[in-house]
Amino acid sequence: MNKSMLWIATVALTFSIVCMADEPAKGPRSRLLIMLQTQVVSGKKLNGPADEYVDDNNPNTIELVALPKNDTGPSRVSANGQVIFLTQKDLRSAAINEALMDQAFDIIEKKEADAAKPM
């Protein structure tokens, strides 16, 4: 290989590395993309109070967890939006389930938007 070919290859490689380093940071996902990439899964059995439930730590899932019959609190979404706790009476309510899903996606979308803001 002659020197000019080696020089061209070196310049091309350097240029591609510089271009890759200047890629802009990714912004937050749109709500639609969050919804498409998120799986709704059945959570683990609740063995204590809802505040002590440990989620699966997967940002691409929302866990549905049934509250025990003796839990008199309302159905609710965890602070991070990754878990929806449902009372026994709300398990079959489409309207309540839809409202809680909307709330979960609101939380996740806001969390991602806040994380993308420059410090």
Secondary structure, 3 states (H helix, E strand, C coil): CCHHHHHHHHHHHHHHHHHHHCCCCCCCCCHHHHHHHCEEEECCCCCCCHHHCCCCCCCCEEEEEECCCCCCCCCEECCCCCEEEECHHHCCCHHHHHHHHHHHHHHHHHHHHHHHCCC
